[in-house]
Amino acid sequence: MAYDPIGNVARKIEVLPWKPWFAWRPVTIKGKRIWMKKVYRRKINTYVDHDDWARYEYGDIFDVLNEVKS
């Protein structure tokens, strides 16, 4: 395999489905800080080379329904 001078590495992003979650700490949904309420959360896993990390995205019922519709 040839040397790659710009360092391109294999990358995979995996988006998991929305799940109900109780916002026990403040989260931002559509520009508003919401907490102590039931919201929806999905995990986004990113795998790069031999490193991986997770981040979370928060939404309301309308975000969940929009994704089901499309």
Backbone as JSON Lines, residues from 0, in Angstrom:
{"i":0,"aa":"M","n":[0.84,-1.17,0.0],"ca":[0.0,0.0,0.0],"c":[0.89,1.24,0.0]}
{"i":1,"aa":"A","n":[0.51,2.24,-0.76],"ca":[1.31,3.45,-0.91],"c":[1.13,4.37,0.3]}
{"i":2,"aa":"Y","n":[2.15,5.17,0.54],"ca":[2.11,6.15,1.63],"c":[1.12,7.25,1.27]}
{"i":3,"aa":"D","n":[0.29,7.63,2.21],"ca":[-0.71,8.68,2.01],"c":[-0.27,9.93,2.75]}
{"i":4,"aa":"P","n":[0.23,10.95,2.04],"ca":[0.79,12.12,2.72],"c":[-0.24,13.0,3.44]}
{"i":5,"aa":"I","n":[-1.52,12.93,3.06],"ca":[-2.49,13.79,3.73],"c":[-3.18,13.1,4.89]}
{"i":6,"aa":"G","n":[-2.86,11.84,5.12],"ca":[-3.34,11.16,6.31],"c":[-4.8,10.75,6.28]}
{"i":7,"aa":"N","n":[-5.31,10.36,5.12],"ca":[-6.68,9.87,5.07],"c":[-6.8,8.58,5.88]}
{"i":8,"aa":"V","n":[-7.81,8.51,6.71],"ca":[-8.04,7.33,7.53],"c":[-9.48,6.87,7.34]}
{"i":9,"aa":"A","n":[-9.7,5.61,7.63],"ca":[-11.06,5.07,7.54],"c":[-11.91,5.71,8.62]}
{"i":10,"aa":"R","n":[-13.15,6.06,8.26],"ca":[-14.04,6.72,9.21],"c":[-15.45,6.16,9.03]}
{"i":11,"aa":"K","n":[-16.1,5.89,10.13],"ca":[-17.47,5.38,10.1],"c":[-18.28,6.13,11.15]}
{"i":12,"aa":"I","n":[-19.47,6.57,10.75],"ca":[-20.38,7.23,11.68],"c":[-21.65,6.39,11.75]}
{"i":13,"aa":"E","n":[-22.03,6.04,12.97],"ca":[-23.2,5.2,13.2],"c":[-24.19,5.98,14.06]}
{"i":14,"aa":"V","n":[-25.39,6.21,13.51],"ca":[-26.44,6.96,14.23],"c":[-27.47,5.95,14.74]}
{"i":15,"aa":"L","n":[-27.62,5.89,16.04],"ca":[-28.56,4.97,16.66],"c":[-29.95,5.61,16.76]}
{"i":16,"aa":"P","n":[-30.99,4.83,16.97],"ca":[-32.36,5.39,17.01],"c":[-32.62,6.25,18.24]}
{"i":17,"aa":"W","n":[-33.66,7.08,18.12],"ca":[-34.09,7.93,19.23],"c":[-34.65,7.06,20.36]}
{"i":18,"aa":"K","n":[-34.38,7.47,21.6],"ca":[-34.92,6.79,22.77],"c":[-35.38,7.84,23.78]}
{"i":19,"aa":"P","n":[-36.46,7.55,24.52],"ca":[-36.89,8.5,25.57],"c":[-35.81,8.61,26.65]}
{"i":20,"aa":"W","n":[-35.64,9.79,27.17],"ca":[-34.61,10.04,28.18],"c":[-35.09,11.16,29.09]}
{"i":21,"aa":"F","n":[-34.9,11.02,30.39],"ca":[-35.24,12.07,31.34],"c":[-34.07,13.03,31.45]}
{"i":22,"aa":"A","n":[-34.29,14.29,31.12],"ca":[-33.22,15.3,31.12],"c":[-32.94,15.74,32.56]}
{"i":23,"aa":"W","n":[-32.11,14.99,33.25],"ca":[-31.77,15.31,34.64],"c":[-30.75,16.44,34.72]}
{"i":24,"aa":"R","n":[-30.19,16.8,33.56],"ca":[-29.29,17.96,33.48],"c":[-29.75,18.79,32.28]}
{"i":25,"aa":"P","n":[-29.43,20.08,32.22],"ca":[-29.89,20.91,31.11],"c":[-29.34,20.45,29.76]}
{"i":26,"aa":"V","n":[-30.22,20.36,28.77],"ca":[-29.83,20.05,27.39],"c":[-30.45,21.1,26.48]}
{"i":27,"aa":"T","n":[-29.86,21.29,25.32],"ca":[-30.36,22.28,24.37],"c":[-31.14,21.59,23.26]}
{"i":28,"aa":"I","n":[-32.39,22.0,23.08],"ca":[-33.23,21.5,22.0],"c":[-33.81,22.7,21.28]}
{"i":29,"aa":"K","n":[-33.48,22.83,20.01],"ca":[-33.97,23.94,19.17],"c":[-33.69,25.3,19.81]}
{"i":30,"aa":"G","n":[-32.51,25.44,20.39],"ca":[-32.09,26.71,20.96],"c":[-32.58,26.99,22.37]}
{"i":31,"aa":"K","n":[-33.35,26.1,22.96],"ca":[-33.85,26.3,24.32],"c":[-33.21,25.3,25.27]}
{"i":32,"aa":"R","n":[-32.91,25.76,26.47],"ca":[-32.36,24.89,27.51],"c":[-33.52,24.22,28.24]}
{"i":33,"aa":"I","n":[-33.53,22.9,28.25],"ca":[-34.62,22.14,28.86],"c":[-34.02,21.16,29.86]}
{"i":34,"aa":"W","n":[-34.68,21.03,31.0],"ca":[-34.25,20.02,31.97],"c":[-35.4,19.64,32.87]}
{"i":35,"aa":"M","n":[-35.26,18.51,33.54],"ca":[-36.27,17.93,34.42],"c":[-37.56,17.59,33.66]}
{"i":36,"aa":"K","n":[-37.41,17.21,32.38],"ca":[-38.53,16.8,31.55],"c":[-38.11,15.59,30.72]}
{"i":37,"aa":"K","n":[-39.09,14.9,30.18],"ca":[-38.8,13.78,29.28],"c":[-38.53,14.33,27.89]}
{"i":38,"aa":"V","n":[-37.39,13.96,27.34],"ca":[-37.0,14.36,25.99],"c":[-36.57,13.09,25.24]}
{"i":39,"aa":"Y","n":[-36.1,13.25,24.03],"ca":[-35.57,12.12,23.26],"c":[-34.1,12.35,23.0]}
{"i":40,"aa":"R","n":[-33.36,11.26,23.0],"ca":[-31.91,11.34,22.83],"c":[-31.47,10.2,21.92]}
{"i":41,"aa":"R","n":[-30.5,10.49,21.06],"ca":[-29.9,9.41,20.27],"c":[-28.39,9.53,20.32]}
{"i":42,"aa":"K","n":[-27.76,8.4,20.26],"ca":[-26.31,8.32,20.36],"c":[-25.72,8.25,18.97]}
{"i":43,"aa":"I","n":[-24.64,8.99,18.75],"ca":[-23.94,8.99,17.48],"c":[-22.51,8.53,17.75]}
{"i":44,"aa":"N","n":[-22.19,7.34,17.25],"ca":[-20.85,6.79,17.42],"c":[-20.0,7.14,16.21]}
{"i":45,"aa":"T","n":[-18.79,7.6,16.45],"ca":[-17.85,7.92,15.38],"c":[-16.6,7.08,15.58]}
{"i":46,"aa":"Y","n":[-16.25,6.34,14.56],"ca":[-15.06,5.5,14.6],"c":[-14.06,6.05,13.59]}
{"i":47,"aa":"V","n":[-12.88,6.42,14.06],"ca":[-11.83,6.92,13.19],"c":[-10.54,6.18,13.53]}
{"i":48,"aa":"D","n":[-10.0,5.51,12.53],"ca":[-8.77,4.75,12.69],"c":[-8.94,3.78,13.87]}
{"i":49,"aa":"H","n":[-8.17,3.93,14.93],"ca":[-8.3,3.05,16.09],"c":[-8.92,3.79,17.27]}
{"i":50,"aa":"D","n":[-9.49,4.96,17.01],"ca":[-10.08,5.76,18.06],"c":[-11.59,5.82,17.82]}
{"i":51,"aa":"D","n":[-12.36,5.86,18.86],"ca":[-13.81,6.01,18.71],"c":[-14.35,6.85,19.86]}
{"i":52,"aa":"W","n":[-15.43,7.54,19.58],"ca":[-16.07,8.35,20.62],"c":[-17.55,8.46,20.32]}
{"i":53,"aa":"A","n":[-18.3,8.84,21.34],"ca":[-19.75,8.95,21.23],"c":[-20.17,10.37,21.58]}
{"i":54,"aa":"R","n":[-21.23,10.82,20.91],"ca":[-21.84,12.09,21.28],"c":[-23.35,11.87,21.24]}
{"i":55,"aa":"Y","n":[-24.07,12.76,21.85],"ca":[-25.52,12.62,21.93],"c":[-26.2,13.81,21.29]}
{"i":56,"aa":"E","n":[-27.35,13.54,20.67],"ca":[-28.18,14.57,20.09],"c":[-29.53,14.5,20.8]}
{"i":57,"aa":"Y","n":[-30.09,15.64,21.14],"ca":[-31.34,15.7,21.89],"c":[-32.43,16.31,21.02]}
{"i":58,"aa":"G","n":[-33.66,15.83,21.2],"ca":[-34.77,16.36,20.42],"c":[-36.08,16.14,21.15]}
{"i":59,"aa":"D","n":[-37.15,16.61,20.51],"ca":[-38.49,16.41,21.05],"c":[-39.25,15.43,20.16]}
{"i":60,"aa":"I","n":[-40.51,15.22,20.46],"ca":[-41.3,14.25,19.73],"c":[-41.39,14.6,18.25]}
{"i":61,"aa":"F","n":[-41.34,15.88,17.91],"ca":[-41.43,16.29,16.51],"c":[-40.18,15.89,15.72]}
{"i":62,"aa":"D","n":[-39.01,15.9,16.36],"ca":[-37.8,15.42,15.71],"c":[-37.9,13.93,15.4]}
{"i":63,"aa":"V","n":[-38.46,13.18,16.35],"ca":[-38.62,11.74,16.17],"c":[-39.61,11.47,15.03]}
{"i":64,"aa":"L","n":[-40.73,12.16,15.02],"ca":[-41.73,11.96,13.98],"c":[-41.22,12.39,12.6]}
{"i":65,"aa":"N","n":[-40.45,13.46,12.52],"ca":[-39.88,13.89,11.24],"c":[-38.95,12.84,10.66]}
{"i":66,"aa":"E","n":[-38.2,12.18,11.51],"ca":[-37.29,11.15,11.02],"c":[-38.04,9.91,10.55]}
{"i":67,"aa":"V","n":[-39.13,9.57,11.22],"ca":[-39.94,8.41,10.82],"c":[-40.61,8.7,9.47]}
{"i":68,"aa":"K","n":[-41.05,9.94,9.31],"ca":[-41.76,10.31,8.08],"c":[-40.84,10.26,6.86]}
{"i":69,"aa":"S","n":[-39.59,10.63,7.0],"ca":[-38.69,10.67,5.84],"c":[-37.98,9.38,5.58]}
